[in-house]
């Protein structure tokens, strides 16, 4: 098996895995949104973003 065929086979595997992960993630978002409602999902998804942003601000001043 030559290098080109190995790269194409493995590249296809990685692309398929990435696509499957995106589909699973989308289904998860839809299920969570449906279970808790769009407004509460906004709070649910905003909180980690704000914590991450605040932690980056904090560590940015130390370094």
C-alpha positions, 0 to 999 in steps of 0.5 A: 500500500503506497503513502497516497492510499494510506493518507486518503483512507485515513483522511476519509476515516477522520472526516467521517468521524468528525461528521459523526461527532457533529451529528451527535452534538447537534442531536444533543443540542436539540434534545437539551433545548427541547427538554429545558426550553430555548430560554433556559438553554441560552442561560445553559450555554452562556454560563460556560462561555462567560466563565471561560472569558473571565478566566482568560481575562484573569490569567491574561493579567498575571502573565 
